[in-house]
Amino acid sequence: MEALVVGAGIVGLNVALALSEAGWAVTLVDCGNRRGLAVAMVNPVRGRRGSVVPEAGAALPLAAQVYGRFLPLHRGLWRPLEAEVEPKWRRKLERSAVAHAWREGGVWLPEAFWVEARALRARMAAGLPRIRGRAVAWGPTRVRLAGGRVLRADRVVWAAGAEGAALAGVGGRFSAGSQLLVAERFPTARARGVYAAGPAIGGSYLPHSERYAPHVTRYGEIVWMLERARELLGFTPKPVGMWAGVRWRTDGAYLFEQNGGWVIGGFGSTAYLLAPLYARRLAERLGG
Ligand SMILES: Cc1cc2nc3c(=O)[nH]c(=O)nc-3n(C[C@H](O)[C@H](O)[C@H](O)COP(=O)(O)OP(=O)(O)OC[C@H]3O[C@@H](n4cnc5c(N)ncnc54)[C@H](O)[C@@H]3O)c2cc1C
């Protein structure tokens, strides 16, 4: 059985891996040559209030197992906590399956991790057949590319992220943000306001239009991130580069039967955490 997976970001790559393991012959279709997110956090506890991703108990060990086959994981996340939010974090974490330890002034998440996301995607993509082209229409068994070429397979999976959200046809919301690459390196991740992990500081959250449009980092955004980084680290890191992107969130549902085919995505900032789990669920639905 042959599958076309449109989108070679972390979601499409996880789908390709899960389908290949289930015996499918997979071809990736992707239009881009953008470099993508440089550092990815795989963090099951989100935001200021410490919301725990509902499926973290299954998703986090699976993500570690999948990505750990391709490169080393950098384990552990330190989250300093303001006194007023600590009780909320305690309540949520005590109820959850997420390993954690309270330390003076914050919480340590030993199983959260960060990865060099560009190297990870490159290694996951190695050896997979890939067609470069922009899909402009798709159905259960065919994809039409800009220029008119039509590709066919037994199944099509749409995993084209924020940029492809309009053609996914499942709605959702967008927020734009940036990641700064810095001269310093943070082997152990820390987060509050922004995260510092490896060579990166991330990420800002800016309102975005209702439809996807590419984001370009703004000056004020860099200033905001460096201020949050100084609060977190005690010094201002030195920016040497940046990456700008757009998150797409479909709020809790990530797998859709659509157009007679399948859409997977809308994970927002939990793409690296949840994609392996949902890719396997999709592979189970599609069968071998
Ligand atoms: C500042 C910032 C920081 C972030 N930090 C994290 C983090 O630490 N951890 C985390 O898990 N997530 C993080 N995210 C979110 C994460 O970047 C995204 O959720 C994730 O990249 C989504 O993966 P994806 O595969 O769905 O989409 P994408 O990475 O966007 O990949 C989609 C692919 O589809 C291709 N494509 C699009 N349209 C078409 C088409 N019509 N035809 C063919 N190909 C097409 C594109 O070229 C692209 O390669 C962050 C986002 C931002 C903005």
The ligand as an SDF file (V2000), in Angstrom:
LIG
                    3D

 53 58  0  0  0  0  0  0  0  0999 V2000
    8.5080   30.6750   18.1040 C   0  0  0  0  0  0  0  0  0  0  0  0
    8.0020   29.2910   18.1020 C   0  0  0  0  0  0  0  0  0  0  0  0
    8.5210   28.3630   18.9670 C   0  0  0  0  0  0  0  0  0  0  0  0
    8.0310   27.0600   18.9780 C   0  0  0  0  0  0  0  0  0  0  0  0
    8.5770   26.1660   19.8660 N   0  0  0  0  0  0  0  0  0  0  0  0
    8.1060   24.9100   19.8790 C   0  0  0  0  0  0  0  0  0  0  0  0
    8.6560   23.9500   20.7670 C   0  0  0  0  0  0  0  0  0  0  0  0
    9.5660   24.2570   21.5230 O   0  0  0  0  0  0  0  0  0  0  0  0
    8.1510   22.6900   20.7660 N   0  0  0  0  0  0  0  0  0  0  0  0
    7.1270   22.3290   19.9140 C   0  0  0  0  0  0  0  0  0  0  0  0
    6.6770   21.1880   19.9620 O   0  0  0  0  0  0  0  0  0  0  0  0
    6.6070   23.2190   19.0410 N   0  0  0  0  0  0  0  0  0  0  0  0
    7.0610   24.4930   19.0160 C   0  0  0  0  0  0  0  0  0  0  0  0
    6.5440   25.3980   18.1590 N   0  0  0  0  0  0  0  0  0  0  0  0
    5.4460   24.9650   17.2690 C   0  0  0  0  0  0  0  0  0  0  0  0
    6.0100   24.1820   16.1320 C   0  0  0  0  0  0  0  0  0  0  0  0
    6.9360   24.9340   15.4060 O   0  0  0  0  0  0  0  0  0  0  0  0
    4.8950   23.7990   15.2020 C   0  0  0  0  0  0  0  0  0  0  0  0
    3.7380   23.4270   15.9070 O   0  0  0  0  0  0  0  0  0  0  0  0
    5.3520   22.6130   14.3650 C   0  0  0  0  0  0  0  0  0  0  0  0
    6.4350   22.9990   13.5810 O   0  0  0  0  0  0  0  0  0  0  0  0
    4.2150   22.1190   13.5300 C   0  0  0  0  0  0  0  0  0  0  0  0
    4.7210   21.0690   12.7480 O   0  0  0  0  0  0  0  0  0  0  0  0
    4.0080   20.6590   11.4230 P   0  0  0  0  0  0  0  0  0  0  0  0
    4.7430   19.5100   10.8690 O   0  0  0  0  0  0  0  0  0  0  0  0
    2.5320   20.4990   11.6860 O   0  0  0  0  0  0  0  0  0  0  0  0
    4.0980   21.9400   10.4880 O   0  0  0  0  0  0  0  0  0  0  0  0
    5.3320   22.6180    9.7520 P   0  0  0  0  0  0  0  0  0  0  0  0
    6.5750   22.5170   10.5490 O   0  0  0  0  0  0  0  0  0  0  0  0
    4.8430   23.9770    9.3580 O   0  0  0  0  0  0  0  0  0  0  0  0
    5.5400   21.7310    8.4640 O   0  0  0  0  0  0  0  0  0  0  0  0
    4.5970   21.7410    7.4230 C   0  0  0  0  0  0  0  0  0  0  0  0
    5.3160   21.4650    6.1250 C   0  0  0  0  0  0  0  0  0  0  0  0
    4.3310   21.4250    5.0890 O   0  0  0  0  0  0  0  0  0  0  0  0
    4.8240   22.1100    3.9710 C   0  0  0  0  0  0  0  0  0  0  0  0
    3.6610   22.6160    3.2420 N   0  0  0  0  0  0  0  0  0  0  0  0
    2.7750   23.5510    3.6350 C   0  0  0  0  0  0  0  0  0  0  0  0
    1.8190   23.7330    2.7120 N   0  0  0  0  0  0  0  0  0  0  0  0
    2.1040   22.8730    1.6980 C   0  0  0  0  0  0  0  0  0  0  0  0
    1.4830   22.5830    0.4480 C   0  0  0  0  0  0  0  0  0  0  0  0
    0.3730   23.2150    0.0360 N   0  0  0  0  0  0  0  0  0  0  0  0
    2.0500   21.6640   -0.3620 N   0  0  0  0  0  0  0  0  0  0  0  0
    3.1930   20.9920    0.0370 C   0  0  0  0  0  0  0  0  0  0  0  0
    3.8060   21.2180    1.2170 N   0  0  0  0  0  0  0  0  0  0  0  0
    3.2690   22.1530    2.0280 C   0  0  0  0  0  0  0  0  0  0  0  0
    5.7250   23.2150    4.5030 C   0  0  0  0  0  0  0  0  0  0  0  0
    6.7200   23.5530    3.5660 O   0  0  0  0  0  0  0  0  0  0  0  0
    6.3230   22.5510    5.7400 C   0  0  0  0  0  0  0  0  0  0  0  0
    7.5550   21.9380    5.4540 O   0  0  0  0  0  0  0  0  0  0  0  0
    7.0110   26.6930   18.1000 C   0  0  0  0  0  0  0  0  0  0  0  0
    6.4910   27.6090   17.2020 C   0  0  0  0  0  0  0  0  0  0  0  0
    6.9780   28.9020   17.1940 C   0  0  0  0  0  0  0  0  0  0  0  0
    6.4050   29.8790   16.2180 C   0  0  0  0  0  0  0  0  0  0  0  0
  1  2  1  0
  2  3  1  0
  2 52  2  0
  3  4  2  0
  4  5  1  0
  4 50  1  0
  5  6  2  0
  6  7  1  0
  6 13  1  0
  7  8  2  0
  7  9  1  0
  9 10  1  0
 10 11  2  0
 10 12  1  0
 12 13  2  0
 13 14  1  0
 14 15  1  0
 14 50  1  0
 15 16  1  0
 16 17  1  0
 16 18  1  0
 18 19  1  0
 18 20  1  0
 20 21  1  0
 20 22  1  0
 22 23  1  0
 23 24  1  0
 24 25  2  0
 24 26  1  0
 24 27  1  0
 27 28  1  0
 28 29  2  0
 28 30  1  0
 28 31  1  0
 31 32  1  0
 32 33  1  0
 33 34  1  0
 33 48  1  0
 34 35  1  0
 35 36  1  0
 35 46  1  0
 36 37  1  0
 36 45  1  0
 37 38  2  0
 38 39  1  0
 39 40  1  0
 39 45  2  0
 40 41  1  0
 40 42  2  0
 42 43  1  0
 43 44  2  0
 44 45  1  0
 46 47  1  0
 46 48  1  0
 48 49  1  0
 50 51  2  0
 51 52  1  0
 52 53  1  0
M  END
$$$$
